[in-house]
Amino acid sequence: MKKALVCGAGGFIGCHLVKKLKKEGYWVRSVDIKPHEWSPKAADEFLLLDLRIEENCRAALKVDGGTFDEVYQLAADMGGMGFIHSAETEIMHNSALVNIYMTDLAARMGVPRYFFSSSVCVYRDMKPGEPEMSEDQAIPAHPDNEYGWEKLYSERIAMAYERRYGMQVRIARFQNCYGPEGTYGRTGKSSCCNVSQSSGSRKWRHH
């Protein structure tokens, strides 16, 4: 049985990801600084860990004397546009630490597949009527908030470690996400949408 680690599983996207992986037959460990409000027992195992601390990242990545087949890194300091603009230093400090430690340790410990949850905030502001941007147009970069800059930096970290260690990296740049068991309650009608970008081939297929 394949084993997957989902960091940030206390959040909306992370919890739905845990459930999807379970349906696909994975053994899943979820990790967060808080349990999920609606589905705290969705995973096979939940660890309450602060991933800003390097040793906690190491503990999250260890399983059965080795590490995971797949790691999904969604943990971040996030709370909507008001939070993004009022907590710039917290975002830059906390999220950067999580991504530096998680990416480095995952690669060094031999994780073969690593997913990083980024954001459309990496893109510059678009003018009305401007044609839709493609993923590679994030560079040259000019995000309009520090959350976007941190996400872009963490993308670059993941891709650098892929080149050095051969760890397969996939990156998704999420837009607004809402639906069942989200911030505004247990029910909802919409699913999340995203713009995805990856280094190398564009898809993983679960076998």
Backbone torsions as a table, in degrees:
resi	resn	phi	psi	omega
1	MET	NA	131.3	178.0
2	LYS	-72.6	149.2	-179.0
3	LYS	-116.8	135.3	-179.9
4	ALA	-128.1	143.1	174.9
5	LEU	-111.5	128.2	177.3
6	VAL	-117.0	111.0	177.6
7	CYS	-93.9	135.1	-173.4
8	GLY	85.9	25.8	-176.2
9	ALA	-73.1	-9.1	175.3
10	GLY	-77.0	-7.1	179.5
11	GLY	-94.6	175.4	-175.3
12	PHE	-62.6	-55.3	-177.1
13	ILE	-66.0	-43.8	-177.7
14	GLY	-58.9	-41.8	-179.2
15	CYS	-66.5	-41.9	177.5
16	HIS	-65.0	-34.3	177.0
17	LEU	-65.3	-42.9	176.8
18	VAL	-55.7	-47.2	-178.7
19	LYS	-63.4	-39.4	179.4
20	LYS	-65.4	-43.8	179.6
21	LEU	-64.2	-38.6	177.4
22	LYS	-61.6	-42.8	178.9
23	LYS	-63.0	-28.8	-180.0
24	GLU	-86.4	4.4	173.2
25	GLY	94.4	10.6	179.1
26	TYR	-80.2	151.4	161.5
27	TRP	-87.2	126.3	-170.7
28	VAL	-123.0	130.2	168.1
29	ARG	-106.6	130.4	174.9
30	SER	-109.1	145.7	-178.0
31	VAL	-136.0	137.3	174.3
32	ASP	-165.4	169.6	175.9
33	ILE	-82.3	-7.8	176.8
34	LYS	-150.0	149.8	175.3
35	PRO	-71.9	158.8	174.7
36	HIS	-69.2	137.7	-174.3
37	GLU	-62.6	-40.1	-172.1
38	TRP	-101.7	-29.8	-175.5
39	SER	-132.4	66.5	-175.8
40	PRO	-68.5	-16.4	-176.9
41	LYS	-116.0	29.4	-178.0
42	ALA	-68.5	-32.4	-177.7
43	ALA	-89.8	168.2	173.9
44	ASP	-68.9	-31.4	-178.8
45	GLU	-148.4	138.1	176.2
46	PHE	-121.2	130.1	175.5
47	LEU	-115.3	127.7	176.7
48	LEU	-88.5	101.1	-174.0
49	LEU	-138.0	143.6	172.5
50	ASP	-92.6	107.1	-173.9
51	LEU	-80.7	6.6	169.5
52	ARG	-76.1	-10.4	-178.6
53	ILE	-104.0	125.5	-172.8
54	GLU	-57.9	-44.6	-177.8
55	GLU	-65.5	-29.1	175.3
56	ASN	-68.3	-36.1	175.8
57	CYS	-64.6	-40.5	178.1
58	ARG	-63.4	-42.6	178.9
59	ALA	-64.0	-38.6	179.4
60	ALA	-63.5	-35.8	-174.1
61	LEU	-82.8	-17.1	-178.7
62	LYS	-83.5	132.5	175.5
63	VAL	-154.1	129.7	177.1
64	ASP	50.6	42.7	177.8
65	GLY	76.4	2.5	179.5
66	GLY	-141.1	-138.7	178.9
67	THR	-139.0	-167.9	-171.3
68	PHE	-92.2	156.5	173.5
69	ASP	-72.0	-35.1	-179.2
70	GLU	-142.2	138.7	175.8
71	VAL	-122.6	131.0	178.7
72	TYR	-115.4	111.2	-174.6
73	GLN	-103.6	99.1	178.6
74	LEU	-114.4	-2.0	-176.8
75	ALA	-67.1	131.5	-178.5
76	ALA	-165.8	160.1	170.6
77	ASP	-83.9	111.7	-173.7
78	MET	-150.0	143.1	179.5
79	GLY	-166.0	27.3	179.8
80	GLY	95.0	172.6	-173.2
81	MET	-65.0	-35.4	177.7
82	GLY	-60.4	-45.0	179.0
83	PHE	-66.2	-42.2	-178.1
84	ILE	-56.1	-40.2	-176.2
85	HIS	-87.5	-16.3	-178.8
86	SER	-102.7	-12.9	-175.6
87	ALA	-125.9	45.7	-175.3
88	GLU	-59.9	-45.1	-176.5
89	THR	-69.0	-39.1	177.8
90	GLU	-62.0	-43.2	179.5
91	ILE	-63.1	-48.8	-177.7
92	MET	-62.4	-41.1	-177.8
93	HIS	-73.9	-55.4	-171.5
94	ASN	-69.3	-50.0	-177.4
95	SER	-67.1	-37.5	178.6
96	ALA	-62.9	-42.8	178.7
97	LEU	-60.4	-46.8	179.8
98	VAL	-56.7	-47.8	-175.2
99	ASN	-73.5	-34.6	175.7
100	ILE	-62.8	-49.4	-177.5
101	TYR	-69.5	-45.6	-176.3
102	MET	-65.2	-44.8	-178.4
103	THR	-65.8	-45.8	-179.0
104	ASP	-61.2	-49.9	-176.8
105	LEU	-69.2	-39.2	178.2
106	ALA	-58.8	-44.4	-179.8
107	ALA	-66.4	-46.2	-177.5
108	ARG	-68.3	-28.5	-179.4
109	MET	-88.1	-2.1	172.2
110	GLY	91.3	20.7	175.6
111	VAL	-62.8	124.8	-176.8
112	PRO	-79.1	-28.0	-176.1
113	ARG	-134.5	129.7	-173.9
114	TYR	-135.4	124.8	178.6
115	PHE	-109.5	134.0	175.9
116	PHE	-118.1	129.7	179.6
117	SER	-89.6	106.8	178.9
118	SER	-103.1	-156.7	-172.7
119	SER	-152.8	152.7	173.1
120	VAL	-68.6	-6.8	174.8
121	CYS	-65.7	-9.9	176.3
122	VAL	-71.4	-18.5	-177.7
123	TYR	-84.1	155.7	173.7
124	ARG	-72.6	165.0	174.3
125	ASP	-65.5	137.7	178.9
126	MET	-98.8	147.8	177.9
127	LYS	-84.3	150.1	177.8
128	PRO	-55.4	131.2	179.2
129	GLY	83.8	-1.7	-180.0
130	GLU	-71.9	140.3	178.9
131	PRO	-59.6	150.8	179.3
132	GLU	-57.7	139.9	-179.1
133	MET	-85.7	152.7	173.4
134	SER	-98.3	167.3	-176.1
135	GLU	-57.3	-41.0	-175.5
136	ASP	-72.6	-8.1	179.2
137	GLN	-83.7	4.9	172.1
138	ALA	-67.8	-21.6	178.4
139	ILE	-115.2	130.2	-0.5
140	PRO	-61.2	141.2	-170.5
141	ALA	-93.9	145.3	171.5
142	HIS	-158.3	60.3	176.2
143	PRO	-59.0	152.2	-178.2
144	ASP	-95.8	9.6	176.2
145	ASN	-152.2	161.2	-175.5
146	GLU	-71.4	-25.9	174.5
147	TYR	-57.9	-44.6	178.9
148	GLY	-65.4	-39.5	178.4
149	TRP	-64.4	-41.3	179.0
150	GLU	-64.8	-41.2	178.4
151	LYS	-62.0	-42.4	-179.5
152	LEU	-65.1	-42.3	176.6
153	TYR	-60.4	-42.8	-178.8
154	SER	-69.5	-30.9	171.3
155	GLU	-59.5	-45.9	-178.1
156	ARG	-64.2	-37.9	175.6
157	ILE	-58.7	-50.1	-177.1
158	ALA	-60.6	-42.6	-178.9
159	MET	-69.8	-33.2	176.4
160	ALA	-65.5	-41.2	178.7
161	TYR	-70.1	-30.6	174.3
162	GLU	-62.2	-44.6	-180.0
163	ARG	-64.3	-40.7	-176.1
164	ARG	-76.4	-42.6	-170.1
165	TYR	-107.9	-10.8	-179.6
166	GLY	79.4	8.9	176.1
167	MET	-70.6	125.4	-180.0
168	GLN	-70.3	122.5	-177.6
169	VAL	-112.2	136.5	172.0
170	ARG	-128.5	140.5	-176.1
171	ILE	-128.5	134.0	173.3
172	ALA	-120.9	134.2	177.1
173	ARG	-103.5	99.8	-174.0
174	PHE	-78.6	144.8	169.1
175	GLN	-95.7	-157.3	176.7
176	ASN	-62.2	129.8	-178.0
177	CYS	-125.4	128.7	178.1
178	TYR	-155.7	161.2	-177.3
179	GLY	158.2	-160.8	-178.1
180	PRO	-58.4	140.3	179.1
181	GLU	61.6	34.7	176.9
182	GLY	-96.6	-165.9	-175.5
183	THR	-61.2	-32.8	-172.4
184	TYR	-98.0	17.2	174.8
185	GLY	134.3	178.9	-172.3
186	ARG	-83.7	-20.2	-178.4
187	THR	-112.0	156.3	178.6
188	GLY	-174.8	162.6	-175.3
189	LYS	-112.6	-15.3	-174.7
190	SER	-104.8	147.4	173.1
191	SER	-102.3	169.2	-178.2
192	CYS	-78.0	158.5	175.2
193	CYS	-130.4	155.8	-177.5
194	ASN	-152.5	158.5	166.9
195	VAL	-105.7	125.0	-174.7
196	SER	-109.8	149.2	176.9
197	GLN	-143.5	142.4	178.3
198	SER	-142.0	158.2	173.9
199	SER	-94.0	127.1	-174.9
200	GLY	85.9	-146.6	-178.2
201	SER	-66.9	160.0	-167.6
202	ARG	-88.3	-12.9	-174.7
203	LYS	-136.4	149.5	162.6
204	TRP	-101.7	141.8	170.7
205	ARG	-114.1	127.2	179.1
206	HIS	-79.5	128.2	-179.6
207	HIS	-110.0	NA	NA
